[in-house]
Amino acid sequence: MLSVLLFYVIMFISLNDIYEILYRGQSLSIDSATLSRIDDCYHFLQSFSSEKIIYGINTGFGPMAQWRIDDARRRDLQYNIIRSHCTGAGKPLSDIDAKSAMIARLGTLLQARSGVHRDAVLLLEAFINNDIIPVIPEHGSVGASGDLVQLSHIALCLIGEGMVHYHGETLPARDVMSGLGITPLEIHIREGLSLTNGTSVMTGIAAVNHFDAEELLRLSIVASVWMNEVAASYDDMMAAEENNCRRHSGQQYVAAEMRRIASGSQRFKHREHELYNGNIQDKVFKHKVQAYYSLRCTPQILGPVKDTLDYAARVIEDEFNSASDNPIIDYETGNVFHGGNFHGDYISLEQDKVKAVVTRMAMTAERQFNYLVNDRINGILPPFLNRGELGLNYGMQACQFTATSTTAECQTLSMPNYVHSIPNNNDNQDIVSMGTNSAILASRVIDNTYQVISILLMGLAEATDILNIYDALAPSTRSVYDLVRANFPVHDCDRPFHEDIARLISALRHHPLRP
């Protein structure tokens, strides 16, 4: 039986709540007090709008707000914005992104500042709980009046006219709703505008990106510990005394995680035993006194990643719990406020930052893999982790091509969208956020980085076997080795790698380290 998350009047919808709904099958239920507030807002707007000019109720939309709409055509106006703005193009958003976007839209409507009838929120609740996923093309939003195009594709399904993914099939929304006894939404006063005007698609994608980016950070930290075990690095680079004297919480977190993961390892060298004992006679040291930066500077490289993701989480949660609508219907003060809460700058900026730090993880993993396959650098492993005959066999040589080219694409995709505005809409939208593009590109960078880190983990497993150090690894890194080997058999002869890479990526994404 599914457990239920209740959204109360002052309840904050946390990222953990969203994770439980998206990944663990939890259902949600809107409590009666919140529905009562939504009713109060709706009835206030119904009364207040009489003989007043209110944008999107008795005016056109965007630059056409200068044209008044006859009261007899007000319902038509709401249907028209939904139908006319279904202009999306490109491949559909993933089902999980689309479902997350619906949760974000529901979060906005639950603020009781949109003036919608309760039917709109109850129908979104039914779509989410029944996994009815609107087909939403990825292209169409400039992130300024929010995600008008993509949200219109959601709204089109709510009125029973769009297409949905349901139980692995693409079907007309009306057919799926009819089979479940769900009635399509009837417009009451401004449901068309309220469902389509806001930041919910970029915010929904951003939440999914956040979960993936957090997992990539966990993988990056454990891979870095494992990497240093292979290299038999000195352990003081992750010491508390080393890292706590630099006042960045992310760096301190990463160093502490490295110490936790490394607990029980027999592979780290201790500087006080090796170099501080007063008996050193060597003039040249075979083992590096300090490891390469991609190994030694893990807390300093991944620390900013942690700090960036933490701040992004706060912005995403705030956006899920905000009224990203226009106008704002404030039934408590008895007024309607026109502004721009639909503007996506908050999400756009954070997604640009997220894709930059995820790219940094890809860059670090690619450099660590280079350490493994470059015998002139590591000095302990055969070229390209080649177990066969040099010249005849090639080991993981070509895997580096994939890791390097994929990392390069991440670097290109990491150019910011936040500063890339193109005016449109007759210059009504004269500065736009491009937030949804930022979120979609961040998702692409995340997918790429899973590829690079998977190749690194495969290389670490090969290096562990070549050096015969499995029993000396920390229990935490041994468990990751076991996961890798369950999906990547020992590479003792030349064979295609592409299926191994795909299988390991799937395993990492379906069996996350997340508690």
VORO-986296 format. One record per residue (C-alpha): x, y, z. Coordinates in Angstrom, 2 decimals. Layout:
N
site c1 X&c2 Y&c3 Z
...
//
This chain:
515
site c1 0.00&c2 0.00&c3 0.00
site c1 1.35&c2 3.42&c3 -0.95
site c1 2.21&c2 5.81&c3 1.86
site c1 0.84&c2 9.33&c3 1.61
site c1 2.42&c2 12.75&c3 1.95
site c1 0.03&c2 15.41&c3 3.25
site c1 0.55&c2 19.04&c3 2.18
site c1 -0.63&c2 21.21&c3 5.06
site c1 -1.28&c2 24.95&c3 5.09
site c1 2.20&c2 25.91&c3 6.25
site c1 3.96&c2 22.69&c3 5.29
site c1 7.19&c2 23.16&c3 3.36
site c1 7.50&c2 20.71&c3 0.46
site c1 11.06&c2 19.55&c3 0.84
site c1 13.31&c2 18.01&c3 -1.75
site c1 13.13&c2 14.83&c3 0.28
site c1 9.32&c2 14.81&c3 -0.10
site c1 9.74&c2 15.21&c3 -3.86
site c1 12.32&c2 12.41&c3 -3.92
site c1 9.93&c2 10.08&c3 -2.10
site c1 7.17&c2 10.77&c3 -4.64
site c1 9.39&c2 10.49&c3 -7.71
site c1 11.60&c2 7.56&c3 -6.77
site c1 9.87&c2 5.62&c3 -4.01
site c1 6.27&c2 5.61&c3 -5.19
site c1 4.78&c2 7.66&c3 -2.40
site c1 1.41&c2 9.20&c3 -3.01
site c1 0.28&c2 12.65&c3 -1.90
site c1 -2.92&c2 14.09&c3 -0.53
site c1 -4.01&c2 17.70&c3 -0.15
site c1 -5.51&c2 18.39&c3 3.27
site c1 -8.90&c2 20.04&c3 3.74
site c1 -7.49&c2 23.23&c3 5.26
site c1 -5.42&c2 23.92&c3 2.16
site c1 -8.38&c2 23.19&c3 -0.10
site c1 -10.43&c2 25.61&c3 1.98
site c1 -7.85&c2 28.36&c3 1.40
site c1 -7.90&c2 27.61&c3 -2.34
site c1 -11.70&c2 27.91&c3 -2.25
site c1 -11.47&c2 31.24&c3 -0.41
site c1 -9.04&c2 32.58&c3 -3.01
site c1 -11.22&c2 31.40&c3 -5.87
site c1 -14.41&c2 32.92&c3 -4.47
site c1 -12.65&c2 36.19&c3 -3.68
site c1 -11.39&c2 36.50&c3 -7.26
site c1 -14.79&c2 35.59&c3 -8.64
site c1 -16.33&c2 38.47&c3 -6.70
site c1 -13.45&c2 40.96&c3 -6.96
site c1 -13.07&c2 40.67&c3 -10.74
site c1 -16.53&c2 42.06&c3 -11.37
site c1 -16.32&c2 45.42&c3 -13.20
site c1 -12.52&c2 45.55&c3 -12.87
site c1 -9.76&c2 45.14&c3 -15.42
site c1 -7.54&c2 42.24&c3 -14.37
site c1 -4.86&c2 40.84&c3 -16.63
site c1 -5.67&c2 37.47&c3 -18.12
site c1 -9.25&c2 37.45&c3 -16.89
site c1 -10.82&c2 40.09&c3 -19.06
site c1 -7.77&c2 41.15&c3 -21.08
site c1 -5.67&c2 39.43&c3 -23.69
site c1 -2.30&c2 37.96&c3 -22.84
site c1 1.17&c2 39.45&c3 -23.19
site c1 1.27&c2 42.46&c3 -25.52
site c1 -2.43&c2 41.88&c3 -26.25
site c1 -3.31&c2 42.83&c3 -22.68
site c1 -4.36&c2 46.18&c3 -24.12
site c1 -7.46&c2 44.51&c3 -25.58
site c1 -10.43&c2 43.92&c3 -23.34
site c1 -12.30&c2 40.62&c3 -23.56
site c1 -16.07&c2 40.50&c3 -23.38
site c1 -17.33&c2 38.83&c3 -20.24
site c1 -19.14&c2 36.25&c3 -22.37
site c1 -15.82&c2 35.09&c3 -23.85
site c1 -13.79&c2 34.83&c3 -20.64
site c1 -13.87&c2 31.03&c3 -20.52
site c1 -12.90&c2 30.87&c3 -24.20
site c1 -9.90&c2 33.06&c3 -23.38
site c1 -8.61&c2 30.48&c3 -20.89
site c1 -8.99&c2 27.58&c3 -23.31
site c1 -7.34&c2 29.64&c3 -26.05
site c1 -4.14&c2 30.26&c3 -24.12
site c1 -3.76&c2 26.53&c3 -23.49
site c1 -4.40&c2 25.44&c3 -27.06
site c1 -2.53&c2 28.26&c3 -28.80
site c1 0.61&c2 27.82&c3 -26.70
site c1 1.01&c2 24.08&c3 -27.33
site c1 3.83&c2 24.77&c3 -29.78
site c1 6.57&c2 22.65&c3 -28.22
site c1 9.10&c2 20.85&c3 -30.38
site c1 11.80&c2 18.26&c3 -29.96
site c1 11.84&c2 15.03&c3 -28.02
site c1 9.58&c2 14.70&c3 -24.97
site c1 10.88&c2 15.43&c3 -21.51
site c1 11.56&c2 12.30&c3 -19.51
site c1 8.63&c2 10.99&c3 -17.50
site c1 10.37&c2 11.79&c3 -14.24
site c1 11.03&c2 15.39&c3 -15.33
site c1 7.41&c2 15.80&c3 -16.40
site c1 6.09&c2 14.36&c3 -13.15
site c1 8.39&c2 16.62&c3 -11.16
site c1 7.08&c2 19.60&c3 -13.15
site c1 3.52&c2 18.67&c3 -12.19
site c1 4.50&c2 18.54&c3 -8.53
site c1 6.09&c2 21.99&c3 -8.89
site c1 2.93&c2 23.36&c3 -10.52
site c1 0.83&c2 21.87&c3 -7.77
site c1 3.14&c2 23.51&c3 -5.22
site c1 2.43&c2 26.90&c3 -6.78
site c1 -1.34&c2 26.42&c3 -6.79
site c1 -1.29&c2 25.21&c3 -3.16
site c1 -0.10&c2 28.66&c3 -2.11
site c1 -3.71&c2 29.81&c3 -2.68
site c1 -2.56&c2 32.88&c3 -4.59
site c1 -3.74&c2 31.85&c3 -8.07
site c1 -7.53&c2 32.08&c3 -7.84
site c1 -8.12&c2 28.66&c3 -9.38
site c1 -10.99&c2 26.35&c3 -8.62
site c1 -10.10&c2 23.40&c3 -6.40
site c1 -10.76&c2 21.09&c3 -9.37
site c1 -7.43&c2 22.18&c3 -10.87
site c1 -5.36&c2 21.10&c3 -7.86
site c1 -7.30&c2 17.89&c3 -7.34
site c1 -6.81&c2 16.96&c3 -10.99
site c1 -3.04&c2 17.58&c3 -10.77
site c1 -3.02&c2 15.43&c3 -7.64
site c1 -4.80&c2 12.63&c3 -9.54
site c1 -2.36&c2 12.82&c3 -12.46
site c1 0.63&c2 12.64&c3 -10.10
site c1 -0.73&c2 9.80&c3 -7.96
site c1 -1.81&c2 7.73&c3 -10.98
site c1 1.41&c2 8.33&c3 -12.94
site c1 -0.43&c2 9.94&c3 -15.84
site c1 2.48&c2 11.74&c3 -17.50
site c1 1.78&c2 14.49&c3 -20.05
site c1 3.89&c2 14.36&c3 -23.22
site c1 5.86&c2 17.62&c3 -23.04
site c1 8.26&c2 18.59&c3 -25.84
site c1 11.54&c2 19.87&c3 -24.46
site c1 11.80&c2 23.04&c3 -26.58
site c1 9.61&c2 26.12&c3 -26.32
site c1 10.35&c2 28.04&c3 -23.14
site c1 12.37&c2 31.22&c3 -22.79
site c1 11.74&c2 31.12&c3 -19.05
site c1 10.29&c2 34.60&c3 -18.73
site c1 6.50&c2 34.33&c3 -18.51
site c1 7.57&c2 31.08&c3 -17.03
site c1 7.32&c2 27.91&c3 -19.07
site c1 4.26&c2 28.88&c3 -21.08
site c1 4.71&c2 26.36&c3 -23.86
site c1 5.60&c2 23.28&c3 -21.82
site c1 3.04&c2 24.06&c3 -19.12
site c1 0.42&c2 24.43&c3 -21.86
site c1 1.13&c2 20.84&c3 -22.88
site c1 0.39&c2 19.79&c3 -19.27
site c1 -2.78&c2 21.89&c3 -19.20
site c1 -3.89&c2 20.44&c3 -22.55
site c1 -3.87&c2 17.00&c3 -20.94
site c1 -5.80&c2 18.26&c3 -17.91
site c1 -8.61&c2 19.46&c3 -20.18
site c1 -8.54&c2 16.06&c3 -21.88
site c1 -7.04&c2 17.06&c3 -25.22
site c1 -3.35&c2 16.11&c3 -25.03
site c1 -1.31&c2 12.92&c3 -25.12
site c1 0.10&c2 11.16&c3 -22.07
site c1 2.48&c2 8.37&c3 -21.17
site c1 0.64&c2 5.77&c3 -19.11
site c1 1.91&c2 2.30&c3 -18.19
site c1 4.52&c2 2.45&c3 -20.94
site c1 2.13&c2 3.55&c3 -23.71
site c1 1.45&c2 6.90&c3 -25.36
site c1 -2.30&c2 7.44&c3 -25.26
site c1 -4.87&c2 10.23&c3 -25.54
site c1 -5.29&c2 11.83&c3 -22.14
site c1 -9.07&c2 11.67&c3 -22.38
site c1 -9.00&c2 7.88&c3 -22.85
site c1 -6.77&c2 7.34&c3 -19.82
site c1 -8.86&c2 9.70&c3 -17.70
site c1 -12.08&c2 7.99&c3 -18.77
site c1 -10.67&c2 4.60&c3 -17.85
site c1 -9.81&c2 5.86&c3 -14.37
site c1 -13.07&c2 7.72&c3 -13.87
site c1 -11.35&c2 11.14&c3 -13.92
site c1 -13.26&c2 14.08&c3 -15.37
site c1 -11.31&c2 16.56&c3 -17.53
site c1 -10.93&c2 20.05&c3 -16.13
site c1 -13.65&c2 22.59&c3 -16.88
site c1 -12.50&c2 26.22&c3 -16.91
site c1 -14.04&c2 28.34&c3 -14.16
site c1 -12.29&c2 31.72&c3 -14.15
site c1 -8.51&c2 31.74&c3 -14.84
site c1 -7.32&c2 28.12&c3 -14.73
site c1 -5.84&c2 28.37&c3 -18.23
site c1 -3.46&c2 31.18&c3 -17.29
site c1 -2.70&c2 29.80&c3 -13.82
site c1 -1.77&c2 26.38&c3 -15.18
site c1 0.50&c2 27.75&c3 -17.90
site c1 2.14&c2 30.78&c3 -16.30
site c1 5.13&c2 30.03&c3 -14.06
site c1 8.48&c2 28.37&c3 -13.52
site c1 7.28&c2 24.86&c3 -12.80
site c1 8.90&c2 22.96&c3 -15.69
site c1 12.37&c2 24.40&c3 -15.15
site c1 11.91&c2 23.88&c3 -11.39
site c1 10.78&c2 20.28&c3 -11.82
site c1 13.74&c2 19.46&c3 -14.05
site c1 16.05&c2 21.26&c3 -11.61
site c1 14.87&c2 19.03&c3 -8.76
site c1 15.61&c2 15.86&c3 -10.75
site c1 18.98&c2 17.33&c3 -11.73
site c1 19.70&c2 17.98&c3 -8.10
site c1 19.12&c2 14.38&c3 -7.07
site c1 21.41&c2 13.17&c3 -9.86
site c1 24.08&c2 15.77&c3 -9.14
site c1 24.11&c2 14.82&c3 -5.46
site c1 24.60&c2 11.19&c3 -6.45
site c1 27.43&c2 12.13&c3 -8.80
site c1 29.10&c2 13.99&c3 -5.95
site c1 28.86&c2 10.90&c3 -3.74
site c1 30.33&c2 8.79&c3 -6.54
site c1 33.06&c2 11.35&c3 -7.15
site c1 34.10&c2 11.33&c3 -3.51
site c1 34.20&c2 7.54&c3 -3.23
site c1 36.02&c2 7.27&c3 -6.57
site c1 38.58&c2 9.80&c3 -5.35
site c1 39.22&c2 7.78&c3 -2.20
site c1 39.55&c2 4.62&c3 -4.28
site c1 41.84&c2 6.46&c3 -6.69
site c1 44.13&c2 7.45&c3 -3.84
site c1 44.10&c2 3.89&c3 -2.55
site c1 45.32&c2 2.69&c3 -5.94
site c1 48.05&c2 5.33&c3 -5.87
site c1 48.90&c2 4.60&c3 -2.21
site c1 48.70&c2 8.33&c3 -1.48
site c1 49.59&c2 10.00&c3 1.79
site c1 46.45&c2 10.44&c3 3.89
site c1 47.09&c2 13.93&c3 5.25
site c1 45.42&c2 15.59&c3 2.26
site c1 42.07&c2 14.63&c3 3.81
site c1 43.06&c2 15.29&c3 7.44
site c1 40.74&c2 17.42&c3 9.55
site c1 43.61&c2 19.67&c3 10.58
site c1 44.47&c2 20.32&c3 6.93
site c1 40.94&c2 21.11&c3 5.79
site c1 39.28&c2 22.72&c3 8.80
site c1 41.68&c2 25.63&c3 8.75
site c1 40.14&c2 26.70&c3 5.44
site c1 36.72&c2 28.12&c3 6.20
site c1 34.58&c2 26.47&c3 3.54
site c1 31.94&c2 24.04&c3 4.73
site c1 31.93&c2 22.13&c3 1.43
site c1 35.64&c2 21.40&c3 1.59
site c1 35.33&c2 20.30&c3 5.21
site c1 32.39&c2 18.06&c3 4.31
site c1 34.25&c2 16.38&c3 1.44
site c1 37.35&c2 15.78&c3 3.58
site c1 35.21&c2 14.29&c3 6.36
site c1 33.43&c2 12.03&c3 3.85
site c1 36.78&c2 10.91&c3 2.48
site c1 37.97&c2 10.02&c3 5.98
site c1 34.75&c2 8.10&c3 6.61
site c1 34.96&c2 6.20&c3 3.32
site c1 38.68&c2 5.50&c3 3.78
site c1 38.16&c2 4.03&c3 7.25
site c1 39.66&c2 0.54&c3 7.39
site c1 41.82&c2 0.96&c3 4.30
site c1 45.33&c2 -0.47&c3 4.35
site c1 46.44&c2 1.40&c3 1.26
site c1 47.11&c2 4.92&c3 2.49
site c1 50.61&c2 5.97&c3 3.50
site c1 51.16&c2 7.97&c3 6.66
site c1 53.62&c2 10.80&c3 6.29
site c1 54.72&c2 10.62&c3 9.91
site c1 55.80&c2 7.01&c3 9.40
site c1 57.33&c2 7.37&c3 5.95
site c1 58.93&c2 10.81&c3 5.86
site c1 58.98&c2 12.18&c3 9.40
site c1 60.89&c2 9.36&c3 11.13
site c1 64.34&c2 10.95&c3 10.83
site c1 65.91&c2 7.95&c3 9.06
site c1 65.47&c2 9.00&c3 5.43
site c1 68.73&c2 8.64&c3 3.46
site c1 67.30&c2 8.74&c3 -0.09
site c1 68.18&c2 11.66&c3 -2.34
site c1 65.47&c2 10.82&c3 -4.90
site c1 62.11&c2 9.42&c3 -3.87
site c1 60.42&c2 6.79&c3 -6.04
site c1 57.02&c2 7.44&c3 -4.49
site c1 55.62&c2 10.93&c3 -5.04
site c1 55.95&c2 13.12&c3 -1.96
site c1 52.74&c2 14.83&c3 -3.06
site c1 50.19&c2 13.28&c3 -5.39
site c1 48.89&c2 14.92&c3 -8.56
site c1 46.26&c2 17.61&c3 -8.02
site c1 43.38&c2 15.48&c3 -9.32
site c1 44.13&c2 13.08&c3 -6.45
site c1 45.46&c2 15.31&c3 -3.69
site c1 43.12&c2 18.31&c3 -4.10
site c1 39.85&c2 16.38&c3 -3.96
site c1 38.47&c2 18.35&c3 -0.96
site c1 39.35&c2 21.64&c3 -2.60
site c1 37.89&c2 20.62&c3 -6.00
site c1 34.73&c2 18.91&c3 -4.81
site c1 34.12&c2 21.26&c3 -1.88
site c1 32.74&c2 24.04&c3 -4.10
site c1 30.56&c2 21.42&c3 -5.80
site c1 29.00&c2 20.58&c3 -2.43
site c1 28.46&c2 24.24&c3 -1.53
site c1 26.89&c2 24.97&c3 -4.93
site c1 24.51&c2 22.03&c3 -4.73
site c1 23.48&c2 22.95&c3 -1.19
site c1 22.57&c2 26.49&c3 -2.23
site c1 20.79&c2 25.23&c3 -5.35
site c1 18.72&c2 22.91&c3 -3.15
site c1 17.54&c2 25.89&c3 -1.11
site c1 16.54&c2 27.81&c3 -4.26
site c1 14.70&c2 24.79&c3 -5.70
site c1 12.79&c2 24.16&c3 -2.48
site c1 11.85&c2 27.83&c3 -2.24
site c1 10.57&c2 27.77&c3 -5.82
site c1 8.47&c2 24.65&c3 -5.19
site c1 6.85&c2 26.53&c3 -2.32
site c1 6.32&c2 29.83&c3 -4.14
site c1 3.48&c2 31.35&c3 -6.12
site c1 5.18&c2 31.71&c3 -9.52
site c1 2.07&c2 33.19&c3 -11.06
site c1 0.79&c2 36.53&c3 -12.38
site c1 -1.26&c2 38.24&c3 -11.23
site c1 -1.14&c2 37.27&c3 -7.56
site c1 -4.57&c2 36.93&c3 -6.01
site c1 -4.29&c2 37.96&c3 -2.35
site c1 -7.65&c2 37.17&c3 -0.82
site c1 -6.36&c2 37.94&c3 2.68
site c1 -5.63&c2 41.60&c3 1.90
site c1 -8.42&c2 41.77&c3 -0.66
site c1 -6.32&c2 42.79&c3 -3.64
site c1 -4.84&c2 41.56&c3 -6.92
site c1 -1.18&c2 42.35&c3 -7.62
site c1 0.41&c2 42.41&c3 -11.07
site c1 4.11&c2 41.65&c3 -11.31
site c1 6.57&c2 39.05&c3 -12.56
site c1 6.79&c2 36.07&c3 -10.22
site c1 6.85&c2 33.89&c3 -13.35
site c1 10.38&c2 35.05&c3 -14.21
site c1 12.87&c2 32.20&c3 -14.04
site c1 16.14&c2 33.93&c3 -13.12
site c1 16.55&c2 32.11&c3 -9.79
site c1 16.38&c2 28.67&c3 -11.37
site c1 18.31&c2 29.70&c3 -14.48
site c1 21.29&c2 31.00&c3 -12.52
site c1 21.42&c2 27.98&c3 -10.24
site c1 21.15&c2 25.50&c3 -13.13
site c1 24.02&c2 27.25&c3 -14.89
site c1 26.04&c2 26.87&c3 -11.70
site c1 24.99&c2 23.23&c3 -11.30
site c1 26.02&c2 22.30&c3 -14.83
site c1 29.38&c2 24.04&c3 -14.25
site c1 30.16&c2 22.09&c3 -11.08
site c1 28.93&c2 18.82&c3 -12.61
site c1 31.27&c2 19.48&c3 -15.51
site c1 34.03&c2 19.99&c3 -12.94
site c1 33.31&c2 16.48&c3 -11.63
site c1 33.57&c2 15.12&c3 -15.18
site c1 36.89&c2 16.92&c3 -15.64
site c1 38.24&c2 15.52&c3 -12.39
site c1 37.13&c2 11.98&c3 -13.25
site c1 38.70&c2 12.24&c3 -16.70
site c1 42.02&c2 13.36&c3 -15.21
site c1 41.91&c2 10.57&c3 -12.64
site c1 41.27&c2 8.07&c3 -15.42
site c1 44.22&c2 9.53&c3 -17.29
site c1 46.35&c2 8.78&c3 -14.23
site c1 45.27&c2 5.15&c3 -14.35
site c1 45.95&c2 4.59&c3 -18.05
site c1 49.18&c2 6.61&c3 -18.33
site c1 51.98&c2 4.36&c3 -17.07
site c1 54.51&c2 7.19&c3 -17.31
site c1 52.50&c2 9.07&c3 -14.69
site c1 51.39&c2 6.34&c3 -12.31
site c1 54.53&c2 4.19&c3 -12.57
site c1 52.75&c2 1.10&c3 -11.20
site c1 50.27&c2 0.00&c3 -13.89
site c1 50.65&c2 -1.27&c3 -17.47
site c1 49.83&c2 1.17&c3 -20.31
site c1 46.06&c2 1.61&c3 -20.62
site c1 45.54&c2 -1.05&c3 -17.95
site c1 46.43&c2 -3.58&c3 -20.63
site c1 46.52&c2 -7.15&c3 -19.34
site c1 47.44&c2 -8.61&c3 -22.74
site c1 50.33&c2 -8.29&c3 -25.17
site c1 51.37&c2 -4.68&c3 -25.71
site c1 50.84&c2 -3.68&c3 -29.32
site c1 48.49&c2 -6.57&c3 -29.97
site c1 46.01&c2 -5.76&c3 -27.21
site c1 44.73&c2 -2.33&c3 -26.18
site c1 43.19&c2 -2.54&c3 -22.74
site c1 41.12&c2 0.56&c3 -21.95
site c1 42.87&c2 2.83&c3 -24.44
site c1 39.75&c2 3.69&c3 -26.43
site c1 37.71&c2 4.27&c3 -23.27
site c1 39.81&c2 7.37&c3 -22.73
site c1 38.66&c2 8.72&c3 -26.08
site c1 35.07&c2 8.51&c3 -24.87
site c1 35.83&c2 10.03&c3 -21.48
site c1 37.78&c2 12.89&c3 -22.99
site c1 35.34&c2 13.72&c3 -25.78
site c1 32.35&c2 13.53&c3 -23.42
site c1 34.09&c2 15.81&c3 -20.92
site c1 34.81&c2 18.26&c3 -23.73
site c1 31.11&c2 18.35&c3 -24.62
site c1 30.29&c2 19.07&c3 -20.97
site c1 32.68&c2 22.01&c3 -21.05
site c1 30.96&c2 23.43&c3 -24.13
site c1 27.48&c2 22.92&c3 -22.66
site c1 28.52&c2 24.70&c3 -19.48
site c1 28.51&c2 28.10&c3 -21.12
site c1 25.87&c2 30.09&c3 -19.17
site c1 22.33&c2 30.73&c3 -20.40
site c1 21.54&c2 33.15&c3 -17.58
site c1 23.34&c2 35.92&c3 -19.48
site c1 21.90&c2 34.92&c3 -22.85
site c1 18.64&c2 36.78&c3 -23.32
site c1 16.83&c2 37.25&c3 -26.64
site c1 13.85&c2 39.64&c3 -26.46
site c1 10.61&c2 38.32&c3 -27.97
site c1 6.82&c2 38.61&c3 -27.65
site c1 6.81&c2 42.05&c3 -29.37
site c1 9.48&c2 43.04&c3 -26.85
site c1 7.03&c2 42.58&c3 -23.98
site c1 9.45&c2 39.88&c3 -22.81
site c1 12.47&c2 42.11&c3 -23.34
site c1 14.73&c2 40.25&c3 -20.91
site c1 14.26&c2 36.54&c3 -20.37
site c1 15.88&c2 33.88&c3 -18.18
site c1 16.30&c2 30.88&c3 -20.51
site c1 15.87&c2 28.88&c3 -17.31
site c1 14.34&c2 25.79&c3 -18.89
site c1 17.13&c2 25.62&c3 -21.45
site c1 19.61&c2 25.87&c3 -18.56
site c1 17.90&c2 23.02&c3 -16.74
site c1 17.73&c2 20.82&c3 -19.86
site c1 21.40&c2 21.42&c3 -20.64
site c1 22.31&c2 20.68&c3 -17.03
site c1 20.49&c2 17.38&c3 -17.41
site c1 22.56&c2 16.61&c3 -20.53
site c1 25.77&c2 17.43&c3 -18.64
site c1 24.67&c2 15.11&c3 -15.83
site c1 24.06&c2 12.26&c3 -18.29
site c1 27.50&c2 12.83&c3 -19.77
site c1 29.17&c2 12.88&c3 -16.39
site c1 27.63&c2 9.52&c3 -15.48
site c1 29.40&c2 8.18&c3 -18.57
site c1 32.78&c2 9.58&c3 -17.56
site c1 32.53&c2 8.45&c3 -13.95
site c1 31.40&c2 4.98&c3 -15.03
site c1 34.52&c2 4.66&c3 -17.19
site c1 36.66&c2 5.82&c3 -14.25
site c1 35.08&c2 3.23&c3 -11.95
site c1 35.71&c2 0.50&c3 -14.52
site c1 39.34&c2 1.58&c3 -14.67
site c1 39.62&c2 1.55&c3 -10.89
site c1 38.28&c2 -2.01&c3 -10.80
site c1 40.85&c2 -3.06&c3 -13.41
site c1 43.66&c2 -1.36&c3 -11.49
site c1 42.56&c2 -3.02&c3 -8.25
site c1 42.79&c2 -6.46&c3 -9.84
site c1 46.10&c2 -5.78&c3 -11.60
site c1 47.65&c2 -4.64&c3 -8.31
site c1 45.85&c2 -7.39&c3 -6.36
site c1 44.81&c2 -4.94&c3 -3.62
site c1 41.12&c2 -5.78&c3 -3.19
site c1 41.58&c2 -7.06&c3 0.36
site c1 43.51&c2 -3.93&c3 1.33
site c1 40.77&c2 -1.52&c3 0.22
site c1 38.44&c2 0.15&c3 2.66
site c1 35.13&c2 -1.70&c3 3.11
site c1 33.31&c2 1.22&c3 1.47
site c1 35.40&c2 1.14&c3 -1.69
site c1 35.29&c2 -2.67&c3 -1.79
site c1 31.48&c2 -2.46&c3 -1.91
site c1 31.68&c2 -0.12&c3 -4.91
site c1 34.20&c2 -2.48&c3 -6.55
site c1 31.65&c2 -5.27&c3 -6.10
site c1 28.93&c2 -3.17&c3 -7.74
site c1 31.22&c2 -2.37&c3 -10.66
site c1 32.28&c2 -5.99&c3 -11.17
site c1 28.65&c2 -7.14&c3 -11.05
site c1 28.15&c2 -5.09&c3 -14.22
site c1 31.64&c2 -5.11&c3 -15.75
site c1 33.36&c2 -8.51&c3 -15.89
site c1 37.13&c2 -8.72&c3 -15.71
site c1 38.61&c2 -7.36&c3 -18.94
site c1 41.25&c2 -9.96&c3 -19.81
site c1 41.00&c2 -9.68&c3 -23.61
site c1 39.98&c2 -7.09&c3 -26.16
site c1 36.20&c2 -6.87&c3 -26.42
site c1 33.59&c2 -4.13&c3 -26.94
site c1 33.10&c2 -1.89&c3 -23.92
site c1 29.94&c2 -0.03&c3 -24.88
site c1 27.52&c2 -2.50&c3 -23.31
site c1 29.59&c2 -2.58&c3 -20.10
site c1 29.48&c2 1.21&c3 -19.86
site c1 25.72&c2 1.33&c3 -20.46
site c1 25.07&c2 -1.45&c3 -17.95
site c1 27.15&c2 0.22&c3 -15.25
site c1 25.49&c2 3.60&c3 -15.81
site c1 22.10&c2 1.94&c3 -15.43
site c1 23.21&c2 0.21&c3 -12.22
site c1 24.56&c2 3.43&c3 -10.73
site c1 21.37&c2 5.30&c3 -11.52
site c1 19.04&c2 2.58&c3 -10.28
site c1 21.02&c2 1.65&c3 -7.17
site c1 22.18&c2 5.02&c3 -5.87
site c1 24.39&c2 5.48&c3 -2.84
site c1 21.67&c2 7.76&c3 -1.45
site c1 20.50&c2 6.39&c3 1.93
//
